[in-house]
């Protein structure tokens, strides 16, 4: 429920600081929740707002922290060179 509300609020507001706060809050709610975070990560990566896509990177980082999964690192590297 919180995830849906944060995404909706981030889309409704025009304030960059609030959008960034929502994106980071979404990332923090997915701390060490790899399986559950996947659908949210996909949704955030495909968003038109660059700040929410930035939050997707944080979501990947926090969801996979301490797991030593190369797939997460590859994904972050791909985003860093392809998101323009």
Secondary structure as GFF3:
##gff-version 3
##sequence-region A 1 84
A	DSSP	alpha_helix	2	12	.	.	.	ID=ss1
A	DSSP	alpha_helix	16	29	.	.	.	ID=ss2
A	DSSP	alpha_helix	34	45	.	.	.	ID=ss3
A	DSSP	alpha_helix	50	63	.	.	.	ID=ss4
A	DSSP	alpha_helix	70	82	.	.	.	ID=ss5
###
